[in-house]
Amino acid sequence: MKKLFAALALVLLSAPPAFADLQRRQTFTAGEEQPLPEQKWISYTREEGIKVEPPGLHIKPSATFIVQGSTDSNKGGDEKLGLSYVLYVPIEKRFSDWGRAFIELKSGCGNTIINDLSLFDNVNFNAYDIKGQWRLRKYWLEGNFFDNQFSGFIGKEDATKRVFQNKYALDDDTQFLNTMFDTASTMEYPPDYTYMIHSLAKLKKMEFLEWEFNYFKGDATSRNIFDHGIFTNQLNLKPELLFGLDPAQWAGNYRLCGWVNTQNHIKLLDDTSQKNWNYGIGMSIDQMLTDTFAVFGRFGWQRPDLIPLTGNNGATIDWSWFSGMQVSGKFWGRKNDVVSFAVGQLFPSDDYAKAGFPASAEGHFETYYNWHINDFVQISPDIQVIWNPNGVGNSSEGDDHTLFVYALRGHICF
């Protein structure tokens, strides 16, 4: 992969082959030269970000800042408050219509209150606490083939953005903060950005149906990249293309996915059985209802008798679900604002309960308002409610274990 990164960097920095405009021309008067045309080396547009010519790079830096607190904690009882920020510098090089190269530098500090709560799925998926250091987290090379009917890329990427996607519950910078709503709770994602191969097929006569295949390096390390990986297959049905509907009002995605994790897992109730594969299925739906309202949700199931390698605070979640609604600010005269809410549950497996762990269904509710101040700044107040945290249900004495979490998020983009 080091050779891949070196090649990718070389492609990003290589200049376009044609520089005819930079050549001096003869004027009508002998012995004189026509002045060179003015060269605009750096330009900016809202859609493209910063463009550097040459070598033709597009740069769109952004940042997210979060202050988050809880009225109490199920690990200490006192009120908690914390901060986090994340900075992004993505750099893209496009090659006409056949592909692109991409790298992203990322920095972050703080994790708000996620270490103060014990939950299956925590309350700030945006947190990336690397003490303010900068790291190269993403890099990949993508190509489009056969008149854009097939595309694929190879490189390093965030696996949570490439499977079980949901248009209204995917972006923790501007949408939901809770891990449950940003990812599939019953899938074992790699523990960090990982090496992967991605492919997508969409035939011209069947544009309403997409097929995606992914391979992820299971442990997110660079050792033995093709050993013990995670394989996913996903179909995506687009009803507006199937039935000839207006995509501005009826765009939707109905994704059905199956996955297999070929890393060795230990059984919950039999630690002598240590070479087991995990697997699961699920679906993710997002559907517009006119140009103002949209509904969405996700359901998932995984093998219930294994100890998971990542996610859910080590708990074996048998199945999970959530559903929600998004309303555009167009409804009250602010077309760029958004209000959204979602509710869902995670159900531990029977084997998890038999192993002696609390196994009540952990419930989550979250709502936010995304206030679009201008093209560069968005502010989002956010409220979360979690009941039966970490599977601990209400006690016989009437002590409810409900947690209330509040946050204020600011997102800046260029």
Long-range contacts (C-beta under 8 A, 24 or more apart in sequence): 1-156, 1-195, 1-222, 1-225, 4-139, 4-141, 4-154, 4-155, 5-136, 5-139, 7-141, 8-101, 8-103, 8-139, 8-140, 8-141, 8-155, 9-103, 11-93, 11-101, 11-141, 12-55, 12-57, 12-91, 12-93, 12-101, 12-103, 13-55, 14-55, 15-54, 15-55, 15-56, 16-54, 16-55, 16-56, 19-54, 44-414, 46-375, 49-414, 50-414, 55-93, 56-93, 56-94, 57-91, 57-92, 57-93, 58-91, 58-92, 58-93, 58-94, 59-89, 59-90, 59-91, 59-92, 60-90, 60-92, 60-413, 60-414, 61-87, 61-88, 61-89, 61-90, 61-413, 61-414, 62-87, 62-88, 62-173, 62-411, 62-412, 62-413, 62-414, 63-87, 63-88, 63-411, 63-412, 63-413, 64-126, 64-172, 64-173, 64-409, 64-410, 64-411, 64-412, 65-409, 65-410, 65-411, 65-412, 66-112, 66-124, 66-126, 66-127, 66-177, 66-407, 66-408, 66-409, 66-410, 67-112, 67-407, 67-408, 68-112, 68-113, 68-123, 68-124, 68-177, 68-382, 68-405, 68-406, 68-407, 68-408, 69-112, 69-113, 69-405, 69-406, 69-407, 70-113, 70-116, 70-117, 70-123, 70-403, 70-404, 70-405, 70-406, 71-403, 71-404, 72-403, 72-404, 73-113, 73-116, 73-117, 73-403, 74-117, 74-118, 74-389, 74-390, 74-392, 74-401, 74-403, 75-116, 75-117, 75-118, 76-116, 80-113, 80-116, 80-117, 81-113, 82-110, 82-111, 82-112, 82-113, 82-116, 83-110, 83-112, 84-108, 84-109, 84-110, 84-111, 84-112, 84-124, 84-126, 84-127, 84-128, 84-129, 85-109, 85-110, 86-126, 86-127, 86-128, 86-173, 90-138, 97-144, 97-148, 98-143, 98-144, 98-145, 99-141, 99-142, 99-143, 99-144, 100-141, 100-142, 101-140, 101-141, 101-142, 102-138, 102-139, 102-140, 102-141, 102-142, 102-155, 103-136, 103-138, 103-139, 104-136, 104-137, 104-138, 104-139, 105-134, 105-135, 105-136, 105-137, 106-134, 106-135, 106-136, 106-137, 106-138, 107-132, 107-133, 107-134, 107-135, 108-132, 112-407, 113-405, 117-386, 117-389, 117-403, 117-405, 118-313, 118-389, 118-390, 119-313, 119-362, 119-386, 119-389, 119-390, 120-180, 120-185, 120-312, 120-313, 120-315, 120-317, 120-346, 120-348, 120-362, 120-390, 120-391, 121-178, 121-179, 121-180, 121-185, 121-311, 121-312, 121-346, 121-362, 121-364, 122-178, 122-179, 122-313, 123-177, 123-178, 123-179, 123-384, 123-386, 123-405, 123-407, 124-177, 124-407, 125-172, 125-176, 125-177, 125-178, 125-179, 125-182, 125-183, 126-172, 126-173, 126-177, 126-409, 137-193, 138-193, 147-204, 148-202, 149-201, 149-202, 149-203, 149-204, 150-199, 150-200, 150-201, 150-202, 151-199, 151-200, 152-197, 152-198, 152-199, 152-200, 153-197, 153-198, 154-196, 154-197, 154-198, 155-195, 155-196, 156-193, 156-194, 156-195, 156-196, 157-193, 157-194, 157-196, 157-198, 158-193, 159-189, 159-190, 159-193, 159-194, 159-196, 159-214, 159-216, 159-230, 160-189, 162-196, 162-198, 162-212, 162-214, 163-187, 163-212, 163-214, 163-232, 163-234, 163-257, 163-259, 164-234, 164-255, 164-257, 164-282, 164-284, 164-298, 164-300, 165-253, 165-255, 165-284, 166-253, 166-284, 166-285, 166-286, 166-296, 166-298, 167-253, 167-286, 167-294, 167-296, 168-286, 168-294, 168-296, 168-324, 168-326, 168-340, 169-286, 169-296, 169-298, 169-322, 169-324, 169-342, 173-411, 174-370, 174-378, 174-380, 174-411, 175-340, 175-368, 175-370, 176-340, 176-342, 176-366, 176-368, 177-366, 177-368, 177-382, 177-384, 177-407, 177-409, 178-364, 178-366, 178-384, 180-320, 180-322, 180-344, 180-346, 180-364, 181-322, 181-324, 181-342, 181-344, 181-364, 181-366, 184-257, 184-282, 184-284, 184-298, 184-300, 184-320, 185-300, 185-311, 185-312, 185-317, 185-320, 185-346, 186-280, 186-282, 186-300, 186-301, 186-302, 186-317, 186-318, 186-319, 186-320, 187-259, 187-280, 187-282, 187-300, 187-302, 187-311, 188-230, 188-259, 188-261, 188-278, 188-280, 188-302, 188-308, 188-309, 188-310, 188-311, 189-216, 189-230, 189-310, 189-311, 190-216, 190-217, 190-218, 190-219, 190-220, 190-230, 190-310, 191-219, 191-220, 191-309, 191-310, 192-220, 193-220, 194-218, 194-219, 194-220, 195-220, 195-222, 195-225, 207-238, 207-241, 208-237, 208-238, 208-239, 208-241, 208-242, 209-235, 209-236, 209-237, 209-238, 209-242, 210-235, 210-236, 210-238, 211-235, 211-236, 212-236, 218-261, 218-262, 218-263, 218-309, 219-263, 219-309, 228-262, 228-263, 228-264, 229-262, 230-259, 230-260, 230-261, 230-262, 230-263, 231-259, 231-260, 231-262, 232-257, 232-258, 232-259, 233-257, 233-258, 233-259, 234-258, 239-287, 248-291, 249-288, 249-290, 249-291, 250-287, 250-288, 250-289, 251-287, 251-288, 252-285, 252-286, 252-287, 252-288, 253-284, 253-285, 253-286, 253-287, 254-283, 254-285, 254-287, 255-283, 255-284, 255-285, 256-281, 256-282, 256-283, 257-281, 257-282, 257-283, 257-284, 261-309, 263-309, 265-306, 265-307, 265-308, 265-309, 266-306, 266-307, 267-305, 267-306, 267-307, 267-351, 268-305, 268-306, 268-307, 268-316, 268-349, 268-351, 268-352, 268-354, 268-355, 269-305, 269-351, 269-354, 269-355, 276-306, 278-302, 278-303, 278-306, 278-308, 278-309, 279-303, 291-328, 291-330, 292-327, 292-328, 292-330, 292-331, 293-325, 293-326, 293-327, 293-328, 294-325, 294-326, 294-327, 295-323, 295-324, 295-325, 295-326, 296-323, 296-324, 296-325, 296-326, 296-342, 297-321, 297-322, 297-323, 297-324, 298-322, 298-344, 304-349, 304-350, 304-351, 304-352, 305-349, 305-351, 312-346, 313-390, 315-348, 315-352, 315-357, 315-390, 315-391, 316-348, 316-349, 316-351, 316-352, 317-346, 317-347, 317-348, 317-349, 318-347, 318-348, 318-349, 318-350, 318-352, 319-347, 320-344, 320-345, 320-346, 320-347, 321-345, 322-364, 329-372, 334-372, 336-372, 337-369, 337-370, 337-371, 337-372, 338-369, 338-370, 338-372, 339-367, 339-368, 339-369, 339-370, 340-367, 340-368, 340-370, 341-365, 341-366, 341-367, 341-368, 342-366, 342-367, 348-391, 352-391, 357-391, 358-390, 358-391, 358-392, 358-393, 359-391, 360-388, 360-391, 360-392, 360-393, 361-388, 361-391, 362-386, 362-387, 362-388, 362-389, 362-390, 362-391, 363-387, 363-388, 368-409, 376-412, 376-413, 376-414, 377-410, 377-411, 377-412, 378-410, 378-411, 379-408, 379-409, 379-410, 379-411, 380-408, 380-409, 380-410, 380-411, 381-406, 381-407, 381-408, 381-409, 382-406, 382-407, 382-408, 382-409, 383-407
